[in-house]
Amino acid sequence: MSEVFQRVIVTPHWGTNTVVVQWTVPHDFYQGNFIVFRSRGGITSFEEIAHGPGIDHFIDTVVPKDRISEFFYRIVLQYKGKRYDSDVVSTYGEVPRIEFGMSHQIMKLEYLRMRRCHSIKIFRQKLSGEICSDCSDQDTEQRIGTTLCDQCFGTGIVGGFEPAVDSNMLIVTKSPVVLQDAGDGTGTNDPNQETARILPYPPLRKNDLIVQAKNDQRWLVQSLMPYYCNDNVPVVYDATLQVLRRNDIRYKVQ
């Protein structure tokens, strides 16, 4: 891997004709522009299929599911006048073929099971972008306001969250409601938490926002326990979620 790209991995999206390309770079480099290239054989004829600033994954929706293993990807980062290339990676990547097949089947079964459960939209919290001038210090980039800002929704970055991605989840347990005084002076708070089983795409982080499509109920991710196939490929998450009050500013995220 290059000196900037710490990891690039390509995984199938639950047995459909979709694969997910994910990469990791040092935090400051997410401000650069990323370009995703794809090749049928991995040696020549790489074509640009996506580009954009501040992204860490891409969904390829045009790969035939019986040809997934034939496609290869390379990520190029343009940052402060320099260009950084990742290594060329395939769907298998660091995963042996037999483990790829096993994880592929597990994800497909999880998908078939959960598509009968809650349909959700996942808004990933932004890692970088324009600093919110309403509640952040422009010099230090530190938050100085409350979580009630309707420009960044308490994240410090304008917009607060990336565009929604569709997924599914199963609520496993619900906790009793215990009312407490809210620390931000907004009245009472009900730190009601639920545990859920969530499909492994998109890759989740703490403080990501989950919205139930049916009734607009919203949760904030508090903690995650990923389960892997042979320690290589995440196949499902167990997540602890905080239930948001209906008057929470994050109900305005669209």
C-alpha beads as a LAMMPS data file, in Angstrom:
LAMMPS data file: protein, C-alpha beads

254 atoms
253 bonds

1 atom types
1 bond types

-500.0 500.0 xlo xhi
-500.0 500.0 ylo yhi
-500.0 500.0 zlo zhi

Masses

1 110.0

Atoms # bond

1 1 1 0.000 0.000 0.000
2 1 1 1.167 3.575 -0.688
3 1 1 2.511 5.837 2.026
4 1 1 -0.928 7.518 2.294
5 1 1 -3.445 4.745 1.686
6 1 1 -3.373 2.651 4.847
7 1 1 -5.891 0.126 3.550
8 1 1 -8.142 -0.438 0.545
9 1 1 -10.632 -3.285 0.567
10 1 1 -13.367 -4.389 -1.837
11 1 1 -16.294 -6.472 -0.566
12 1 1 -19.543 -7.776 -2.119
13 1 1 -22.829 -6.224 -1.097
14 1 1 -24.820 -9.210 0.214
15 1 1 -24.695 -11.280 -2.979
16 1 1 -26.263 -8.658 -5.239
17 1 1 -24.600 -7.129 -8.299
18 1 1 -22.973 -4.501 -6.088
19 1 1 -19.565 -4.233 -4.456
20 1 1 -18.276 -1.705 -1.933
21 1 1 -14.821 -0.134 -2.250
22 1 1 -13.525 1.303 1.069
23 1 1 -10.250 2.998 1.907
24 1 1 -8.463 4.513 4.890
25 1 1 -6.084 7.495 4.864
26 1 1 -4.785 9.842 7.608
27 1 1 -7.509 12.224 8.801
28 1 1 -6.189 15.412 7.132
29 1 1 -6.026 13.732 3.725
30 1 1 -9.818 13.277 3.582
31 1 1 -9.959 16.935 2.516
32 1 1 -8.418 15.943 -0.823
33 1 1 -10.133 14.757 -4.000
34 1 1 -10.494 10.991 -4.467
35 1 1 -10.824 9.325 -7.877
36 1 1 -11.928 5.698 -8.226
37 1 1 -10.737 3.658 -11.211
38 1 1 -11.915 0.186 -12.299
39 1 1 -10.384 -2.393 -14.622
40 1 1 -11.701 -5.720 -15.918
41 1 1 -8.325 -7.453 -15.691
42 1 1 -6.370 -5.317 -13.261
43 1 1 -3.434 -4.510 -15.538
44 1 1 -4.607 -2.086 -18.225
45 1 1 -7.713 -0.172 -19.313
46 1 1 -8.528 1.449 -15.980
47 1 1 -11.567 3.733 -16.336
48 1 1 -12.631 6.497 -13.968
49 1 1 -15.972 5.625 -12.363
50 1 1 -16.283 8.128 -9.510
51 1 1 -14.637 11.106 -7.877
52 1 1 -15.255 13.518 -5.026
53 1 1 -13.741 15.203 -1.955
54 1 1 -13.904 13.876 1.583
55 1 1 -15.159 10.384 0.745
56 1 1 -13.935 7.046 2.080
57 1 1 -15.997 4.537 0.082
58 1 1 -17.748 3.967 -3.233
59 1 1 -20.620 1.673 -4.252
60 1 1 -20.121 0.003 -7.634
61 1 1 -23.585 -0.990 -8.837
62 1 1 -22.846 -2.254 -12.350
63 1 1 -20.686 -5.337 -11.707
64 1 1 -22.436 -8.612 -12.665
65 1 1 -22.573 -10.814 -9.551
66 1 1 -21.162 -13.794 -11.467
67 1 1 -18.177 -11.687 -12.588
68 1 1 -17.286 -9.908 -9.336
69 1 1 -13.893 -11.583 -9.029
70 1 1 -12.782 -10.263 -12.438
71 1 1 -12.856 -6.578 -11.448
72 1 1 -10.006 -4.583 -9.923
73 1 1 -9.871 -1.088 -8.434
74 1 1 -7.340 1.680 -7.809
75 1 1 -7.862 4.897 -5.825
76 1 1 -6.059 8.149 -6.656
77 1 1 -5.882 11.002 -4.140
78 1 1 -5.156 14.584 -5.191
79 1 1 -4.161 16.658 -2.166
80 1 1 -2.279 19.955 -1.944
81 1 1 -0.908 19.663 -5.461
82 1 1 0.326 16.090 -5.048
83 1 1 -0.990 12.788 -6.353
84 1 1 -1.093 9.552 -4.358
85 1 1 -1.991 6.173 -5.869
86 1 1 -3.244 3.169 -3.947
87 1 1 -2.242 -0.353 -4.847
88 1 1 -4.507 -2.226 -7.257
89 1 1 -7.000 -4.322 -5.274
90 1 1 -9.537 -6.971 -6.238
91 1 1 -12.715 -8.199 -4.577
92 1 1 -10.725 -10.822 -2.743
93 1 1 -7.968 -8.419 -1.705
94 1 1 -6.431 -9.796 1.471
95 1 1 -9.124 -12.479 1.715
96 1 1 -8.399 -16.016 0.427
97 1 1 -10.863 -17.275 -2.176
98 1 1 -12.497 -19.830 0.131
99 1 1 -13.070 -17.199 2.844
100 1 1 -14.477 -14.824 0.256
101 1 1 -17.060 -17.442 -0.713
102 1 1 -17.990 -18.083 2.913
103 1 1 -18.406 -14.413 3.784
104 1 1 -20.340 -13.821 0.566
105 1 1 -22.854 -16.507 1.543
106 1 1 -23.189 -15.244 5.135
107 1 1 -23.875 -11.684 3.987
108 1 1 -26.403 -12.904 1.460
109 1 1 -28.294 -14.831 4.167
110 1 1 -28.212 -11.832 6.517
111 1 1 -29.578 -9.668 3.724
112 1 1 -32.416 -12.076 2.954
113 1 1 -33.296 -12.223 6.642
114 1 1 -33.195 -8.507 7.376
115 1 1 -34.937 -7.209 4.311
116 1 1 -38.148 -8.320 6.054
117 1 1 -37.252 -6.149 9.065
118 1 1 -36.838 -2.387 9.395
119 1 1 -35.901 -0.524 6.230
120 1 1 -33.563 2.258 7.294
121 1 1 -31.523 5.130 5.958
122 1 1 -28.025 5.629 7.344
123 1 1 -26.518 9.113 7.466
124 1 1 -22.793 8.876 8.204
125 1 1 -21.385 11.788 10.183
126 1 1 -19.020 13.919 8.118
127 1 1 -15.338 13.613 8.961
128 1 1 -14.250 16.736 7.114
129 1 1 -15.645 19.715 5.249
130 1 1 -16.497 23.366 5.780
131 1 1 -16.234 24.349 9.448
132 1 1 -19.543 25.622 10.836
133 1 1 -19.152 29.340 11.613
134 1 1 -22.242 29.386 13.838
135 1 1 -20.890 27.120 16.553
136 1 1 -17.148 26.644 15.922
137 1 1 -14.061 28.770 16.366
138 1 1 -12.728 29.420 12.852
139 1 1 -9.119 29.563 14.046
140 1 1 -8.996 26.490 16.282
141 1 1 -11.875 24.601 14.571
142 1 1 -13.190 23.717 18.040
143 1 1 -16.899 23.694 18.805
144 1 1 -18.025 26.563 21.019
145 1 1 -21.825 26.178 20.803
146 1 1 -24.491 23.632 21.720
147 1 1 -25.899 20.621 19.924
148 1 1 -28.853 22.752 18.763
149 1 1 -27.160 24.204 15.663
150 1 1 -29.300 23.678 12.570
151 1 1 -26.339 24.216 10.228
152 1 1 -24.102 21.373 11.423
153 1 1 -26.407 19.469 13.841
154 1 1 -23.745 19.523 16.548
155 1 1 -20.967 18.014 14.402
156 1 1 -18.999 21.216 13.723
157 1 1 -19.081 20.524 9.940
158 1 1 -21.634 22.276 7.716
159 1 1 -24.357 19.820 6.753
160 1 1 -23.343 17.445 9.512
161 1 1 -23.968 14.193 7.682
162 1 1 -23.297 12.564 4.327
163 1 1 -26.184 11.658 1.961
164 1 1 -28.323 8.742 3.113
165 1 1 -27.615 5.128 2.208
166 1 1 -30.393 2.498 2.327
167 1 1 -29.941 -0.537 4.575
168 1 1 -31.843 -2.840 6.961
169 1 1 -31.727 -3.651 10.656
170 1 1 -33.390 -5.838 13.271
171 1 1 -34.172 -4.404 16.731
172 1 1 -33.075 -7.002 19.284
173 1 1 -33.815 -5.425 22.682
174 1 1 -35.350 -2.221 24.023
175 1 1 -34.411 -0.505 27.265
176 1 1 -36.885 1.113 29.686
177 1 1 -37.272 4.880 29.499
178 1 1 -35.674 6.823 32.382
179 1 1 -36.177 10.590 32.296
180 1 1 -33.240 12.834 33.241
181 1 1 -32.514 16.556 33.092
182 1 1 -30.860 17.345 29.780
183 1 1 -27.384 18.855 30.087
184 1 1 -28.002 21.392 27.321
185 1 1 -30.904 23.068 29.092
186 1 1 -33.562 21.738 26.706
187 1 1 -35.690 20.093 29.410
188 1 1 -35.774 16.371 30.081
189 1 1 -33.809 13.690 28.312
190 1 1 -34.748 10.043 27.943
191 1 1 -31.490 8.144 27.362
192 1 1 -33.392 5.192 25.981
193 1 1 -31.054 2.738 24.267
194 1 1 -31.791 -0.197 22.024
195 1 1 -29.617 -2.935 20.605
196 1 1 -29.882 -3.872 16.966
197 1 1 -28.419 -6.148 14.319
198 1 1 -27.400 -4.166 11.226
199 1 1 -26.076 -5.138 7.814
200 1 1 -22.356 -4.361 7.269
201 1 1 -22.883 -1.684 4.654
202 1 1 -22.231 1.165 4.856
203 1 1 -19.362 0.830 7.355
204 1 1 -20.716 2.401 10.547
205 1 1 -19.072 4.692 13.079
206 1 1 -20.093 6.083 16.443
207 1 1 -22.530 9.029 16.140
208 1 1 -23.824 8.005 12.710
209 1 1 -27.550 8.693 12.310
210 1 1 -30.087 5.946 11.553
211 1 1 -33.602 6.770 10.311
212 1 1 -36.446 4.280 10.056
213 1 1 -38.070 4.800 6.660
214 1 1 -41.582 3.831 7.810
215 1 1 -42.175 6.277 10.673
216 1 1 -39.080 8.549 10.729
217 1 1 -37.914 7.287 14.136
218 1 1 -34.248 8.144 14.634
219 1 1 -31.301 6.689 16.494
220 1 1 -27.676 7.661 17.055
221 1 1 -25.034 4.933 16.982
222 1 1 -23.357 4.640 20.394
223 1 1 -21.199 1.519 20.060
224 1 1 -20.538 -1.239 17.543
225 1 1 -19.494 -4.868 17.684
226 1 1 -18.602 -6.133 14.183
227 1 1 -18.602 -9.866 13.489
228 1 1 -16.061 -11.129 10.982
229 1 1 -15.713 -14.162 8.797
230 1 1 -12.330 -15.640 9.823
231 1 1 -11.208 -12.222 11.149
232 1 1 -11.144 -10.729 7.652
233 1 1 -14.541 -9.627 6.334
234 1 1 -17.234 -7.904 8.468
235 1 1 -20.538 -9.695 7.883
236 1 1 -22.872 -8.044 10.436
237 1 1 -22.903 -5.462 13.260
238 1 1 -24.366 -5.644 16.746
239 1 1 -25.019 -2.011 17.642
240 1 1 -26.112 -0.031 20.680
241 1 1 -28.350 2.836 19.589
242 1 1 -29.578 5.928 21.428
243 1 1 -33.202 6.787 20.663
244 1 1 -33.501 10.481 19.747
245 1 1 -36.340 12.652 21.029
246 1 1 -38.762 13.949 18.425
247 1 1 -37.641 17.526 19.137
248 1 1 -33.964 16.686 18.583
249 1 1 -32.329 18.948 15.965
250 1 1 -31.206 15.856 14.032
251 1 1 -34.813 15.229 13.014
252 1 1 -34.208 18.030 10.511
253 1 1 -31.478 16.048 8.709
254 1 1 -32.754 15.103 5.243

Bonds

1 1 1 2
2 1 2 3
3 1 3 4
4 1 4 5
5 1 5 6
6 1 6 7
7 1 7 8
8 1 8 9
9 1 9 10
10 1 10 11
11 1 11 12
12 1 12 13
13 1 13 14
14 1 14 15
15 1 15 16
16 1 16 17
17 1 17 18
18 1 18 19
19 1 19 20
20 1 20 21
21 1 21 22
22 1 22 23
23 1 23 24
24 1 24 25
25 1 25 26
26 1 26 27
27 1 27 28
28 1 28 29
29 1 29 30
30 1 30 31
31 1 31 32
32 1 32 33
33 1 33 34
34 1 34 35
35 1 35 36
36 1 36 37
37 1 37 38
38 1 38 39
39 1 39 40
40 1 40 41
41 1 41 42
42 1 42 43
43 1 43 44
44 1 44 45
45 1 45 46
46 1 46 47
47 1 47 48
48 1 48 49
49 1 49 50
50 1 50 51
51 1 51 52
52 1 52 53
53 1 53 54
54 1 54 55
55 1 55 56
56 1 56 57
57 1 57 58
58 1 58 59
59 1 59 60
60 1 60 61
61 1 61 62
62 1 62 63
63 1 63 64
64 1 64 65
65 1 65 66
66 1 66 67
67 1 67 68
68 1 68 69
69 1 69 70
70 1 70 71
71 1 71 72
72 1 72 73
73 1 73 74
74 1 74 75
75 1 75 76
76 1 76 77
77 1 77 78
78 1 78 79
79 1 79 80
80 1 80 81
81 1 81 82
82 1 82 83
83 1 83 84
84 1 84 85
85 1 85 86
86 1 86 87
87 1 87 88
88 1 88 89
89 1 89 90
90 1 90 91
91 1 91 92
92 1 92 93
93 1 93 94
94 1 94 95
95 1 95 96
96 1 96 97
97 1 97 98
98 1 98 99
99 1 99 100
100 1 100 101
101 1 101 102
102 1 102 103
103 1 103 104
104 1 104 105
105 1 105 106
106 1 106 107
107 1 107 108
108 1 108 109
109 1 109 110
110 1 110 111
111 1 111 112
112 1 112 113
113 1 113 114
114 1 114 115
115 1 115 116
116 1 116 117
117 1 117 118
118 1 118 119
119 1 119 120
120 1 120 121
121 1 121 122
122 1 122 123
123 1 123 124
124 1 124 125
125 1 125 126
126 1 126 127
127 1 127 128
128 1 128 129
129 1 129 130
130 1 130 131
131 1 131 132
132 1 132 133
133 1 133 134
134 1 134 135
135 1 135 136
136 1 136 137
137 1 137 138
138 1 138 139
139 1 139 140
140 1 140 141
141 1 141 142
142 1 142 143
143 1 143 144
144 1 144 145
145 1 145 146
146 1 146 147
147 1 147 148
148 1 148 149
149 1 149 150
150 1 150 151
151 1 151 152
152 1 152 153
153 1 153 154
154 1 154 155
155 1 155 156
156 1 156 157
157 1 157 158
158 1 158 159
159 1 159 160
160 1 160 161
161 1 161 162
162 1 162 163
163 1 163 164
164 1 164 165
165 1 165 166
166 1 166 167
167 1 167 168
168 1 168 169
169 1 169 170
170 1 170 171
171 1 171 172
172 1 172 173
173 1 173 174
174 1 174 175
175 1 175 176
176 1 176 177
177 1 177 178
178 1 178 179
179 1 179 180
180 1 180 181
181 1 181 182
182 1 182 183
183 1 183 184
184 1 184 185
185 1 185 186
186 1 186 187
187 1 187 188
188 1 188 189
189 1 189 190
190 1 190 191
191 1 191 192
192 1 192 193
193 1 193 194
194 1 194 195
195 1 195 196
196 1 196 197
197 1 197 198
198 1 198 199
199 1 199 200
200 1 200 201
201 1 201 202
202 1 202 203
203 1 203 204
204 1 204 205
205 1 205 206
206 1 206 207
207 1 207 208
208 1 208 209
209 1 209 210
210 1 210 211
211 1 211 212
212 1 212 213
213 1 213 214
214 1 214 215
215 1 215 216
216 1 216 217
217 1 217 218
218 1 218 219
219 1 219 220
220 1 220 221
221 1 221 222
222 1 222 223
223 1 223 224
224 1 224 225
225 1 225 226
226 1 226 227
227 1 227 228
228 1 228 229
229 1 229 230
230 1 230 231
231 1 231 232
232 1 232 233
233 1 233 234
234 1 234 235
235 1 235 236
236 1 236 237
237 1 237 238
238 1 238 239
239 1 239 240
240 1 240 241
241 1 241 242
242 1 242 243
243 1 243 244
244 1 244 245
245 1 245 246
246 1 246 247
247 1 247 248
248 1 248 249
249 1 249 250
250 1 250 251
251 1 251 252
252 1 252 253
253 1 253 254
